[in-house]
């Protein structure tokens, strides 16, 4: 006899500031054949998509599809537009992102898409894990679509992206900093995540003044969905003293885990000034002339 799947509180009942940016597995199942909806799977494991993905979903290779191969920066509007058009995305298409690791890289892709202010982008609550645990269908074929006509404008980084200079201002008392890495990384006991030696730094520790709020604390470990707004407020506001109008910068090692926290603060709690520092510890920990704490 199979183990029952733990129920999920409906998205609209969790008290989020912007519940419309999340969709449930049931919603996705109802729209699998909707030509106005395009699914994208963004995984930390770049080979996972080929083993099975939600029917019709297009793979996002975060390393090559979102990042410039020469400059340590993101692709330009022309490259992103070409990628989306090949996936059949039209001007009025609703984009739904999901992935493994409780949507680590799906929220990273979401954040990158918002650098270009793409409209109609949503996140599958619970991601790939929730979909699979519910026994919903997966396929291994690569979908093909008629080229779309979506238009991608220039990036507007300052709204939601922090650079090293911005973080230096926060160190001087200009705002709140959140380190979403593991406590071991925060304390300087670990220079990189396990199995990621190429993304470490010569110094361990954290940006001075940063609060340690690991990204996974925002996730319900049983359902893989985001916790309710009340639980998130406890995490950020009651336990750490944050407020809705704070100027907040979040970071991790390369900006992927912190994008998950950026999403929670921005859309689920409605914070108006949250930026993701994608240079994160691989830049800060290797930089000359910047301070660290342990």
C-alpha atoms as an extended CHARMM CRD file, in Angstrom:
* protein
*
       294  EXT
         1         1  UNK       CA              0.0000000000        0.0000000000        0.0000000000  PROA      1               0.0000000000
         2         2  UNK       CA              1.4770000000        3.3560000000       -1.0360000000  PROA      2               0.0000000000
         3         3  UNK       CA              2.1580000000        6.0970000000        1.5040000000  PROA      3               0.0000000000
         4         4  UNK       CA             -0.3280000000        8.9960000000        1.2580000000  PROA      4               0.0000000000
         5         5  UNK       CA              1.0780000000       12.2320000000       -0.1460000000  PROA      5               0.0000000000
         6         6  UNK       CA              0.9570000000       14.9970000000        2.4940000000  PROA      6               0.0000000000
         7         7  UNK       CA             -1.6540000000       17.5930000000        1.5130000000  PROA      7               0.0000000000
         8         8  UNK       CA             -0.6360000000       21.1210000000        0.5630000000  PROA      8               0.0000000000
         9         9  UNK       CA             -2.3920000000       24.2250000000        1.8370000000  PROA      9               0.0000000000
        10        10  UNK       CA             -3.8050000000       26.0380000000       -1.2220000000  PROA      10              0.0000000000
        11        11  UNK       CA             -1.5790000000       28.8790000000       -2.3720000000  PROA      11              0.0000000000
        12        12  UNK       CA             -4.3160000000       31.4890000000       -1.9900000000  PROA      12              0.0000000000
        13        13  UNK       CA             -4.7600000000       30.5220000000        1.6820000000  PROA      13              0.0000000000
        14        14  UNK       CA             -1.1350000000       31.1040000000        2.7560000000  PROA      14              0.0000000000
        15        15  UNK       CA             -1.3840000000       34.8770000000        3.0680000000  PROA      15              0.0000000000
        16        16  UNK       CA              1.1340000000       35.8000000000        0.3830000000  PROA      16              0.0000000000
        17        17  UNK       CA              1.4260000000       39.3400000000       -0.9150000000  PROA      17              0.0000000000
        18        18  UNK       CA              1.5290000000       38.0360000000       -4.5040000000  PROA      18              0.0000000000
        19        19  UNK       CA             -0.0660000000       34.5610000000       -4.6460000000  PROA      19              0.0000000000
        20        20  UNK       CA             -0.4640000000       34.9760000000       -8.4160000000  PROA      20              0.0000000000
        21        21  UNK       CA              3.2380000000       34.2730000000       -9.0350000000  PROA      21              0.0000000000
        22        22  UNK       CA              2.8440000000       30.6780000000       -7.8350000000  PROA      22              0.0000000000
        23        23  UNK       CA              0.8960000000       27.8870000000       -9.5090000000  PROA      23              0.0000000000
        24        24  UNK       CA              0.0720000000       24.4570000000       -8.1190000000  PROA      24              0.0000000000
        25        25  UNK       CA              0.7680000000       21.0520000000       -9.6220000000  PROA      25              0.0000000000
        26        26  UNK       CA             -2.9740000000       20.7250000000      -10.2840000000  PROA      26              0.0000000000
        27        27  UNK       CA             -2.9620000000       23.9970000000      -12.2430000000  PROA      27              0.0000000000
        28        28  UNK       CA             -0.0360000000       22.8190000000      -14.3540000000  PROA      28              0.0000000000
        29        29  UNK       CA             -1.7240000000       19.4620000000      -14.9810000000  PROA      29              0.0000000000
        30        30  UNK       CA             -4.8020000000       21.2950000000      -16.2470000000  PROA      30              0.0000000000
        31        31  UNK       CA             -2.6960000000       23.4190000000      -18.6140000000  PROA      31              0.0000000000
        32        32  UNK       CA             -0.3500000000       20.8080000000      -20.0840000000  PROA      32              0.0000000000
        33        33  UNK       CA             -1.9560000000       21.2380000000      -23.5020000000  PROA      33              0.0000000000
        34        34  UNK       CA             -2.5710000000       24.9630000000      -23.2390000000  PROA      34              0.0000000000
        35        35  UNK       CA             -0.7320000000       26.6900000000      -26.1320000000  PROA      35              0.0000000000
        36        36  UNK       CA             -0.5930000000       29.8800000000      -24.0680000000  PROA      36              0.0000000000
        37        37  UNK       CA              1.4870000000       28.2000000000      -21.3270000000  PROA      37              0.0000000000
        38        38  UNK       CA              5.1260000000       27.1670000000      -21.6680000000  PROA      38              0.0000000000
        39        39  UNK       CA              6.8940000000       25.1080000000      -19.0220000000  PROA      39              0.0000000000
        40        40  UNK       CA             10.6280000000       25.3860000000      -18.4040000000  PROA      40              0.0000000000
        41        41  UNK       CA             12.6720000000       23.0430000000      -16.2090000000  PROA      41              0.0000000000
        42        42  UNK       CA             15.8130000000       24.5200000000      -14.6170000000  PROA      42              0.0000000000
        43        43  UNK       CA             17.8230000000       22.0230000000      -12.5680000000  PROA      43              0.0000000000
        44        44  UNK       CA             21.0400000000       22.0900000000      -10.6050000000  PROA      44              0.0000000000
        45        45  UNK       CA             21.6780000000       18.6540000000      -12.1430000000  PROA      45              0.0000000000
        46        46  UNK       CA             21.9980000000       19.4460000000      -15.8350000000  PROA      46              0.0000000000
        47        47  UNK       CA             21.4150000000       15.7880000000      -16.8040000000  PROA      47              0.0000000000
        48        48  UNK       CA             18.2110000000       15.3070000000      -14.8180000000  PROA      48              0.0000000000
        49        49  UNK       CA             15.8930000000       16.7070000000      -17.4940000000  PROA      49              0.0000000000
        50        50  UNK       CA             16.7530000000       13.8880000000      -19.9000000000  PROA      50              0.0000000000
        51        51  UNK       CA             15.7060000000       11.2440000000      -17.3740000000  PROA      51              0.0000000000
        52        52  UNK       CA             12.1510000000       12.5760000000      -17.3660000000  PROA      52              0.0000000000
        53        53  UNK       CA             10.4280000000       15.9430000000      -17.2240000000  PROA      53              0.0000000000
        54        54  UNK       CA              6.9000000000       17.3570000000      -17.1640000000  PROA      54              0.0000000000
        55        55  UNK       CA              5.3430000000       16.7940000000      -20.6020000000  PROA      55              0.0000000000
        56        56  UNK       CA              6.1160000000       19.6690000000      -22.9450000000  PROA      56              0.0000000000
        57        57  UNK       CA              8.6750000000       21.3120000000      -20.6710000000  PROA      57              0.0000000000
        58        58  UNK       CA             11.7380000000       22.9460000000      -22.2150000000  PROA      58              0.0000000000
        59        59  UNK       CA             15.1490000000       22.5460000000      -20.5940000000  PROA      59              0.0000000000
        60        60  UNK       CA             17.0150000000       25.5700000000      -19.2630000000  PROA      60              0.0000000000
        61        61  UNK       CA             20.7380000000       24.9440000000      -19.0630000000  PROA      61              0.0000000000
        62        62  UNK       CA             21.5430000000       27.6470000000      -16.5320000000  PROA      62              0.0000000000
        63        63  UNK       CA             25.2460000000       27.5010000000      -17.3550000000  PROA      63              0.0000000000
        64        64  UNK       CA             24.8720000000       28.0920000000      -21.0970000000  PROA      64              0.0000000000
        65        65  UNK       CA             21.3820000000       29.5110000000      -21.6480000000  PROA      65              0.0000000000
        66        66  UNK       CA             21.4930000000       32.2200000000      -18.9760000000  PROA      66              0.0000000000
        67        67  UNK       CA             25.1880000000       33.0700000000      -18.6460000000  PROA      67              0.0000000000
        68        68  UNK       CA             27.6230000000       34.6790000000      -21.0470000000  PROA      68              0.0000000000
        69        69  UNK       CA             30.3810000000       32.2450000000      -22.0220000000  PROA      69              0.0000000000
        70        70  UNK       CA             33.1030000000       34.9040000000      -22.0390000000  PROA      70              0.0000000000
        71        71  UNK       CA             32.1060000000       37.5680000000      -19.5060000000  PROA      71              0.0000000000
        72        72  UNK       CA             31.0280000000       36.6030000000      -16.0040000000  PROA      72              0.0000000000
        73        73  UNK       CA             27.6150000000       38.0970000000      -16.5030000000  PROA      73              0.0000000000
        74        74  UNK       CA             24.2500000000       37.1820000000      -17.9060000000  PROA      74              0.0000000000
        75        75  UNK       CA             23.2730000000       36.8740000000      -21.5450000000  PROA      75              0.0000000000
        76        76  UNK       CA             22.0110000000       39.9530000000      -23.3200000000  PROA      76              0.0000000000
        77        77  UNK       CA             18.4410000000       40.5280000000      -24.4820000000  PROA      77              0.0000000000
        78        78  UNK       CA             19.1740000000       39.1860000000      -27.9700000000  PROA      78              0.0000000000
        79        79  UNK       CA             20.4010000000       35.8310000000      -26.6670000000  PROA      79              0.0000000000
        80        80  UNK       CA             17.5530000000       35.4290000000      -24.2060000000  PROA      80              0.0000000000
        81        81  UNK       CA             14.9980000000       36.4250000000      -26.8170000000  PROA      81              0.0000000000
        82        82  UNK       CA             16.4260000000       33.8630000000      -29.2500000000  PROA      82              0.0000000000
        83        83  UNK       CA             16.2640000000       31.1330000000      -26.6040000000  PROA      83              0.0000000000
        84        84  UNK       CA             12.6700000000       31.9220000000      -25.6670000000  PROA      84              0.0000000000
        85        85  UNK       CA             11.5150000000       32.2310000000      -29.2550000000  PROA      85              0.0000000000
        86        86  UNK       CA             12.9770000000       28.8160000000      -30.0800000000  PROA      86              0.0000000000
        87        87  UNK       CA             10.8800000000       27.4720000000      -27.2090000000  PROA      87              0.0000000000
        88        88  UNK       CA              7.7530000000       28.8950000000      -28.8420000000  PROA      88              0.0000000000
        89        89  UNK       CA              7.1930000000       31.7160000000      -26.3750000000  PROA      89              0.0000000000
        90        90  UNK       CA              4.8010000000       34.3790000000      -27.6770000000  PROA      90              0.0000000000
        91        91  UNK       CA              4.2130000000       37.8770000000      -26.3380000000  PROA      91              0.0000000000
        92        92  UNK       CA              1.1900000000       36.6370000000      -24.3800000000  PROA      92              0.0000000000
        93        93  UNK       CA              2.6140000000       33.2840000000      -23.2530000000  PROA      93              0.0000000000
        94        94  UNK       CA              2.5790000000       32.4620000000      -19.5450000000  PROA      94              0.0000000000
        95        95  UNK       CA              5.9860000000       31.0680000000      -18.5640000000  PROA      95              0.0000000000
        96        96  UNK       CA              6.0470000000       28.5350000000      -15.7160000000  PROA      96              0.0000000000
        97        97  UNK       CA              9.4030000000       27.6440000000      -14.1660000000  PROA      97              0.0000000000
        98        98  UNK       CA             10.2020000000       24.6400000000      -11.9890000000  PROA      98              0.0000000000
        99        99  UNK       CA             13.1540000000       22.4470000000      -11.1070000000  PROA      99              0.0000000000
       100       100  UNK       CA             14.9510000000       20.2190000000       -8.6320000000  PROA      100             0.0000000000
       101       101  UNK       CA             16.3850000000       21.1240000000       -5.2250000000  PROA      101             0.0000000000
       102       102  UNK       CA             13.0970000000       22.7400000000       -4.1470000000  PROA      102             0.0000000000
       103       103  UNK       CA             13.3050000000       25.1620000000       -7.0820000000  PROA      103             0.0000000000
       104       104  UNK       CA             16.8270000000       26.5000000000       -6.4620000000  PROA      104             0.0000000000
       105       105  UNK       CA             17.5840000000       27.0740000000      -10.0970000000  PROA      105             0.0000000000
       106       106  UNK       CA             13.9800000000       27.7390000000      -11.0790000000  PROA      106             0.0000000000
       107       107  UNK       CA             13.9600000000       30.8290000000       -8.8420000000  PROA      107             0.0000000000
       108       108  UNK       CA             17.3750000000       31.7570000000      -10.2350000000  PROA      108             0.0000000000
       109       109  UNK       CA             15.9180000000       31.6260000000      -13.7530000000  PROA      109             0.0000000000
       110       110  UNK       CA             12.9070000000       33.5940000000      -12.4730000000  PROA      110             0.0000000000
       111       111  UNK       CA             15.2300000000       36.2690000000      -11.1060000000  PROA      111             0.0000000000
       112       112  UNK       CA             17.1990000000       36.4460000000      -14.3680000000  PROA      112             0.0000000000
       113       113  UNK       CA             13.9450000000       36.7610000000      -16.3250000000  PROA      113             0.0000000000
       114       114  UNK       CA             12.9590000000       39.6410000000      -14.0610000000  PROA      114             0.0000000000
       115       115  UNK       CA             16.2350000000       41.4220000000      -14.8170000000  PROA      115             0.0000000000
       116       116  UNK       CA             14.6470000000       41.7790000000      -18.2510000000  PROA      116             0.0000000000
       117       117  UNK       CA             11.2090000000       42.5570000000      -16.7340000000  PROA      117             0.0000000000
       118       118  UNK       CA              9.5370000000       39.6380000000      -18.5120000000  PROA      118             0.0000000000
       119       119  UNK       CA              5.7870000000       39.5870000000      -17.7480000000  PROA      119             0.0000000000
       120       120  UNK       CA              3.6360000000       36.5260000000      -17.0860000000  PROA      120             0.0000000000
       121       121  UNK       CA              6.2920000000       34.4370000000      -15.3450000000  PROA      121             0.0000000000
       122       122  UNK       CA              5.2500000000       32.0180000000      -12.6110000000  PROA      122             0.0000000000
       123       123  UNK       CA              6.8250000000       29.3640000000      -10.3870000000  PROA      123             0.0000000000
       124       124  UNK       CA              5.5100000000       25.8350000000       -9.8800000000  PROA      124             0.0000000000
       125       125  UNK       CA              5.1220000000       25.5800000000       -6.1090000000  PROA      125             0.0000000000
       126       126  UNK       CA              6.8870000000       22.4700000000       -4.8600000000  PROA      126             0.0000000000
       127       127  UNK       CA              8.8240000000       22.0530000000       -8.0740000000  PROA      127             0.0000000000
       128       128  UNK       CA              9.8780000000       18.8060000000       -9.6440000000  PROA      128             0.0000000000
       129       129  UNK       CA              9.8630000000       16.9220000000       -6.3400000000  PROA      129             0.0000000000
       130       130  UNK       CA              6.2180000000       17.6560000000       -5.5800000000  PROA      130             0.0000000000
       131       131  UNK       CA              5.1500000000       16.7920000000       -9.1370000000  PROA      131             0.0000000000
       132       132  UNK       CA              6.9790000000       13.4530000000       -9.0170000000  PROA      132             0.0000000000
       133       133  UNK       CA              5.8090000000       12.5190000000       -5.5210000000  PROA      133             0.0000000000
       134       134  UNK       CA              2.2140000000       13.0270000000       -6.6120000000  PROA      134             0.0000000000
       135       135  UNK       CA              2.8010000000       10.4280000000       -9.3360000000  PROA      135             0.0000000000
       136       136  UNK       CA              2.1390000000       12.8620000000      -12.1480000000  PROA      136             0.0000000000
       137       137  UNK       CA              3.4260000000       12.0520000000      -15.6610000000  PROA      137             0.0000000000
       138       138  UNK       CA              6.9700000000       12.5530000000      -16.9070000000  PROA      138             0.0000000000
       139       139  UNK       CA              8.3220000000       12.1660000000      -20.4220000000  PROA      139             0.0000000000
       140       140  UNK       CA             11.8020000000       11.9210000000      -21.8950000000  PROA      140             0.0000000000
       141       141  UNK       CA             11.1970000000       13.3200000000      -25.3750000000  PROA      141             0.0000000000
       142       142  UNK       CA             12.4410000000       16.7610000000      -26.3230000000  PROA      142             0.0000000000
       143       143  UNK       CA              9.5090000000       18.9800000000      -27.3860000000  PROA      143             0.0000000000
       144       144  UNK       CA              9.5880000000       21.0660000000      -30.5210000000  PROA      144             0.0000000000
       145       145  UNK       CA              7.6310000000       24.2610000000      -30.9840000000  PROA      145             0.0000000000
       146       146  UNK       CA              6.9320000000       26.7480000000      -33.7300000000  PROA      146             0.0000000000
       147       147  UNK       CA              9.1410000000       29.8200000000      -33.1230000000  PROA      147             0.0000000000
       148       148  UNK       CA              7.4490000000       32.4610000000      -30.9860000000  PROA      148             0.0000000000
       149       149  UNK       CA              7.4410000000       36.2350000000      -31.2290000000  PROA      149             0.0000000000
       150       150  UNK       CA              8.2600000000       37.2810000000      -27.6550000000  PROA      150             0.0000000000
       151       151  UNK       CA             10.2430000000       40.4910000000      -27.3500000000  PROA      151             0.0000000000
       152       152  UNK       CA             12.9140000000       40.9000000000      -24.6770000000  PROA      152             0.0000000000
       153       153  UNK       CA             14.0020000000       44.3830000000      -23.7120000000  PROA      153             0.0000000000
       154       154  UNK       CA             17.2260000000       45.5890000000      -22.0930000000  PROA      154             0.0000000000
       155       155  UNK       CA             18.1950000000       44.5580000000      -18.5940000000  PROA      155             0.0000000000
       156       156  UNK       CA             17.3150000000       46.7930000000      -15.6770000000  PROA      156             0.0000000000
       157       157  UNK       CA             19.6980000000       45.3870000000      -13.0990000000  PROA      157             0.0000000000
       158       158  UNK       CA             19.5740000000       48.0270000000      -10.3280000000  PROA      158             0.0000000000
       159       159  UNK       CA             15.9880000000       47.1310000000       -9.3610000000  PROA      159             0.0000000000
       160       160  UNK       CA             16.7910000000       43.6490000000       -8.1360000000  PROA      160             0.0000000000
       161       161  UNK       CA             20.5250000000       43.0760000000       -8.5560000000  PROA      161             0.0000000000
       162       162  UNK       CA             23.3010000000       44.1120000000       -6.1910000000  PROA      162             0.0000000000
       163       163  UNK       CA             26.9370000000       44.4930000000       -7.1990000000  PROA      163             0.0000000000
       164       164  UNK       CA             29.9460000000       44.4730000000       -4.9000000000  PROA      164             0.0000000000
       165       165  UNK       CA             29.8140000000       48.2350000000       -4.4440000000  PROA      165             0.0000000000
       166       166  UNK       CA             26.2170000000       48.0050000000       -3.2750000000  PROA      166             0.0000000000
       167       167  UNK       CA             27.1900000000       45.4000000000       -0.6910000000  PROA      167             0.0000000000
       168       168  UNK       CA             30.0330000000       47.6080000000        0.5210000000  PROA      168             0.0000000000
       169       169  UNK       CA             27.4680000000       50.3330000000        1.1950000000  PROA      169             0.0000000000
       170       170  UNK       CA             25.3860000000       47.8660000000        3.1880000000  PROA      170             0.0000000000
       171       171  UNK       CA             28.4450000000       46.9790000000        5.2700000000  PROA      171             0.0000000000
       172       172  UNK       CA             28.6710000000       50.6740000000        6.1450000000  PROA      172             0.0000000000
       173       173  UNK       CA             25.1870000000       50.4830000000        7.6340000000  PROA      173             0.0000000000
       174       174  UNK       CA             23.0690000000       51.3320000000        4.6210000000  PROA      174             0.0000000000
       175       175  UNK       CA             20.8010000000       48.2670000000        4.7610000000  PROA      175             0.0000000000
       176       176  UNK       CA             20.2010000000       44.6480000000        5.7450000000  PROA      176             0.0000000000
       177       177  UNK       CA             22.2790000000       41.7020000000        4.5110000000  PROA      177             0.0000000000
       178       178  UNK       CA             21.1510000000       38.0670000000        4.4270000000  PROA      178             0.0000000000
       179       179  UNK       CA             23.5690000000       35.1570000000        4.0290000000  PROA      179             0.0000000000
       180       180  UNK       CA             21.4590000000       32.1830000000        2.9040000000  PROA      180             0.0000000000
       181       181  UNK       CA             24.2910000000       29.6230000000        2.8390000000  PROA      181             0.0000000000
       182       182  UNK       CA             24.7410000000       26.8160000000        5.3370000000  PROA      182             0.0000000000
       183       183  UNK       CA             25.7890000000       27.7420000000        8.8910000000  PROA      183             0.0000000000
       184       184  UNK       CA             29.1560000000       26.0540000000        8.2220000000  PROA      184             0.0000000000
       185       185  UNK       CA             29.8070000000       28.3450000000        5.2590000000  PROA      185             0.0000000000
       186       186  UNK       CA             28.6020000000       31.3740000000        7.2140000000  PROA      186             0.0000000000
       187       187  UNK       CA             30.9600000000       30.6190000000       10.0930000000  PROA      187             0.0000000000
       188       188  UNK       CA             33.8940000000       30.1050000000        7.7430000000  PROA      188             0.0000000000
       189       189  UNK       CA             34.2990000000       26.4090000000        8.5540000000  PROA      189             0.0000000000
       190       190  UNK       CA             33.6030000000       25.4440000000        4.9440000000  PROA      190             0.0000000000
       191       191  UNK       CA             34.9590000000       27.3030000000        1.9110000000  PROA      191             0.0000000000
       192       192  UNK       CA             32.4470000000       25.8210000000       -0.5140000000  PROA      192             0.0000000000
       193       193  UNK       CA             29.4910000000       23.4850000000       -0.7060000000  PROA      193             0.0000000000
       194       194  UNK       CA             30.2750000000       19.7610000000       -0.8120000000  PROA      194             0.0000000000
       195       195  UNK       CA             31.1200000000       18.7060000000       -4.3840000000  PROA      195             0.0000000000
       196       196  UNK       CA             31.5840000000       22.3320000000       -5.5120000000  PROA      196             0.0000000000
       197       197  UNK       CA             35.3200000000       23.0040000000       -4.9900000000  PROA      197             0.0000000000
       198       198  UNK       CA             35.4840000000       25.2190000000       -8.0930000000  PROA      198             0.0000000000
       199       199  UNK       CA             32.9770000000       27.6370000000       -6.5710000000  PROA      199             0.0000000000
       200       200  UNK       CA             34.7650000000       28.2390000000       -3.3080000000  PROA      200             0.0000000000
       201       201  UNK       CA             36.8610000000       31.1530000000       -2.0880000000  PROA      201             0.0000000000
       202       202  UNK       CA             40.2870000000       31.6820000000       -0.5890000000  PROA      202             0.0000000000
       203       203  UNK       CA             38.6640000000       33.0680000000        2.5780000000  PROA      203             0.0000000000
       204       204  UNK       CA             35.8400000000       31.6620000000        4.6230000000  PROA      204             0.0000000000
       205       205  UNK       CA             33.2900000000       33.5890000000        6.6160000000  PROA      205             0.0000000000
       206       206  UNK       CA             30.5580000000       36.0820000000        5.7990000000  PROA      206             0.0000000000
       207       207  UNK       CA             30.0070000000       39.7050000000        4.8420000000  PROA      207             0.0000000000
       208       208  UNK       CA             30.1950000000       41.8490000000        8.0080000000  PROA      208             0.0000000000
       209       209  UNK       CA             26.7670000000       42.4130000000        9.5110000000  PROA      209             0.0000000000
       210       210  UNK       CA             25.0170000000       39.7280000000        7.4740000000  PROA      210             0.0000000000
       211       211  UNK       CA             22.3270000000       37.6590000000        9.1630000000  PROA      211             0.0000000000
       212       212  UNK       CA             22.4520000000       33.8860000000        8.7270000000  PROA      212             0.0000000000
       213       213  UNK       CA             19.0780000000       32.7550000000        7.3600000000  PROA      213             0.0000000000
       214       214  UNK       CA             19.6290000000       29.5490000000        5.3390000000  PROA      214             0.0000000000
       215       215  UNK       CA             17.4530000000       29.4800000000        2.2230000000  PROA      215             0.0000000000
       216       216  UNK       CA             15.9040000000       26.0900000000        3.0480000000  PROA      216             0.0000000000
       217       217  UNK       CA             14.1940000000       27.5030000000        6.1410000000  PROA      217             0.0000000000
       218       218  UNK       CA             11.6220000000       29.0210000000        3.7850000000  PROA      218             0.0000000000
       219       219  UNK       CA             10.6010000000       25.5800000000        2.5130000000  PROA      219             0.0000000000
       220       220  UNK       CA              8.2300000000       23.0380000000        4.0140000000  PROA      220             0.0000000000
       221       221  UNK       CA             10.4830000000       19.9700000000        4.1680000000  PROA      221             0.0000000000
       222       222  UNK       CA              7.5420000000       17.5870000000        3.7340000000  PROA      222             0.0000000000
       223       223  UNK       CA              5.6300000000       19.1560000000        0.8440000000  PROA      223             0.0000000000
       224       224  UNK       CA              8.6050000000       20.9810000000       -0.7900000000  PROA      224             0.0000000000
       225       225  UNK       CA              6.4320000000       24.0940000000       -1.1170000000  PROA      225             0.0000000000
       226       226  UNK       CA              7.1010000000       27.5420000000        0.3090000000  PROA      226             0.0000000000
       227       227  UNK       CA              6.0170000000       28.0250000000        3.9170000000  PROA      227             0.0000000000
       228       228  UNK       CA              3.1010000000       30.3360000000        4.6610000000  PROA      228             0.0000000000
       229       229  UNK       CA              3.5310000000       34.0950000000        4.9110000000  PROA      229             0.0000000000
       230       230  UNK       CA              3.0370000000       33.8880000000        8.6750000000  PROA      230             0.0000000000
       231       231  UNK       CA              5.8730000000       31.3720000000        8.9850000000  PROA      231             0.0000000000
       232       232  UNK       CA              8.1070000000       33.4760000000        6.7490000000  PROA      232             0.0000000000
       233       233  UNK       CA              7.3890000000       36.5740000000        8.8310000000  PROA      233             0.0000000000
       234       234  UNK       CA              8.4090000000       34.6580000000       11.9340000000  PROA      234             0.0000000000
       235       235  UNK       CA             11.6520000000       33.6620000000       10.2100000000  PROA      235             0.0000000000
       236       236  UNK       CA             12.5930000000       37.1230000000        8.9750000000  PROA      236             0.0000000000
       237       237  UNK       CA             10.7610000000       39.6110000000       11.1570000000  PROA      237             0.0000000000
       238       238  UNK       CA             10.2200000000       38.0850000000       14.5890000000  PROA      238             0.0000000000
       239       239  UNK       CA             13.5230000000       36.2060000000       14.7020000000  PROA      239             0.0000000000
       240       240  UNK       CA             15.7540000000       38.6650000000       12.8050000000  PROA      240             0.0000000000
       241       241  UNK       CA             14.0180000000       42.0340000000       13.0920000000  PROA      241             0.0000000000
       242       242  UNK       CA             13.4000000000       42.6820000000        9.4110000000  PROA      242             0.0000000000
       243       243  UNK       CA             10.6940000000       45.0700000000        8.2080000000  PROA      243             0.0000000000
       244       244  UNK       CA              8.7850000000       45.3940000000        4.9320000000  PROA      244             0.0000000000
       245       245  UNK       CA             10.4880000000       48.6500000000        3.9230000000  PROA      245             0.0000000000
       246       246  UNK       CA             14.0640000000       47.5190000000        4.6550000000  PROA      246             0.0000000000
       247       247  UNK       CA             16.7100000000       47.7770000000        1.9470000000  PROA      247             0.0000000000
       248       248  UNK       CA             17.7620000000       44.1110000000        1.7470000000  PROA      248             0.0000000000
       249       249  UNK       CA             20.5740000000       42.3350000000       -0.1120000000  PROA      249             0.0000000000
       250       250  UNK       CA             20.6740000000       38.5420000000       -0.1660000000  PROA      250             0.0000000000
       251       251  UNK       CA             23.6540000000       36.4220000000       -1.1990000000  PROA      251             0.0000000000
       252       252  UNK       CA             25.0490000000       32.8790000000       -1.2030000000  PROA      252             0.0000000000
       253       253  UNK       CA             27.9860000000       31.5670000000       -3.2950000000  PROA      253             0.0000000000
       254       254  UNK       CA             26.9470000000       32.4310000000       -6.8860000000  PROA      254             0.0000000000
       255       255  UNK       CA             23.4190000000       33.7640000000       -6.4340000000  PROA      255             0.0000000000
       256       256  UNK       CA             21.3360000000       30.6440000000       -6.9500000000  PROA      256             0.0000000000
       257       257  UNK       CA             20.2730000000       29.8490000000       -3.3830000000  PROA      257             0.0000000000
       258       258  UNK       CA             19.8250000000       33.5360000000       -2.6050000000  PROA      258             0.0000000000
       259       259  UNK       CA             17.4170000000       33.9140000000       -5.5380000000  PROA      259             0.0000000000
       260       260  UNK       CA             15.1240000000       31.5170000000       -3.6590000000  PROA      260             0.0000000000
       261       261  UNK       CA             15.1560000000       33.8450000000       -0.6440000000  PROA      261             0.0000000000
       262       262  UNK       CA             14.8200000000       36.9050000000       -2.8980000000  PROA      262             0.0000000000
       263       263  UNK       CA             11.6410000000       35.3840000000       -4.3360000000  PROA      263             0.0000000000
       264       264  UNK       CA             10.2060000000       34.7180000000       -0.8680000000  PROA      264             0.0000000000
       265       265  UNK       CA             10.9060000000       38.2250000000        0.4190000000  PROA      265             0.0000000000
       266       266  UNK       CA              9.8180000000       40.0160000000       -2.7550000000  PROA      266             0.0000000000
       267       267  UNK       CA              6.6880000000       38.1490000000       -3.7970000000  PROA      267             0.0000000000
       268       268  UNK       CA              5.5100000000       36.1860000000       -0.7910000000  PROA      268             0.0000000000
       269       269  UNK       CA              6.1130000000       38.8480000000        1.8690000000  PROA      269             0.0000000000
       270       270  UNK       CA              5.8540000000       41.8680000000       -0.4300000000  PROA      270             0.0000000000
       271       271  UNK       CA              9.1660000000       43.5310000000        0.4210000000  PROA      271             0.0000000000
       272       272  UNK       CA              9.7390000000       46.3700000000       -2.0300000000  PROA      272             0.0000000000
       273       273  UNK       CA             13.5310000000       46.6790000000       -1.8950000000  PROA      273             0.0000000000
       274       274  UNK       CA             15.2600000000       43.3180000000       -2.1750000000  PROA      274             0.0000000000
       275       275  UNK       CA             18.2950000000       42.7140000000       -4.3680000000  PROA      275             0.0000000000
       276       276  UNK       CA             20.2150000000       39.5350000000       -5.1120000000  PROA      276             0.0000000000
       277       277  UNK       CA             24.0160000000       39.7600000000       -5.0150000000  PROA      277             0.0000000000
       278       278  UNK       CA             24.9060000000       37.1400000000       -7.6310000000  PROA      278             0.0000000000
       279       279  UNK       CA             28.6460000000       37.7600000000       -7.2570000000  PROA      279             0.0000000000
       280       280  UNK       CA             28.0780000000       36.4080000000       -3.7480000000  PROA      280             0.0000000000
       281       281  UNK       CA             30.8100000000       34.6990000000       -1.7770000000  PROA      281             0.0000000000
       282       282  UNK       CA             32.8200000000       33.5650000000       -4.8090000000  PROA      282             0.0000000000
       283       283  UNK       CA             33.4220000000       37.2650000000       -5.5120000000  PROA      283             0.0000000000
       284       284  UNK       CA             33.4480000000       38.7170000000       -2.0070000000  PROA      284             0.0000000000
       285       285  UNK       CA             35.5800000000       35.9790000000       -0.4700000000  PROA      285             0.0000000000
       286       286  UNK       CA             38.1660000000       36.2800000000       -3.2510000000  PROA      286             0.0000000000
       287       287  UNK       CA             38.2450000000       40.0810000000       -3.4500000000  PROA      287             0.0000000000
       288       288  UNK       CA             41.1160000000       42.2570000000       -2.3060000000  PROA      288             0.0000000000
       289       289  UNK       CA             40.3530000000       45.0160000000        0.1430000000  PROA      289             0.0000000000
       290       290  UNK       CA             36.9720000000       43.9020000000        1.4630000000  PROA      290             0.0000000000
       291       291  UNK       CA             36.3400000000       42.7990000000        5.0550000000  PROA      291             0.0000000000
       292       292  UNK       CA             34.9320000000       39.5030000000        6.2820000000  PROA      292             0.0000000000
       293       293  UNK       CA             33.6490000000       38.1630000000        9.5880000000  PROA      293             0.0000000000
       294       294  UNK       CA             33.7070000000       34.6660000000       11.0410000000  PROA      294             0.0000000000
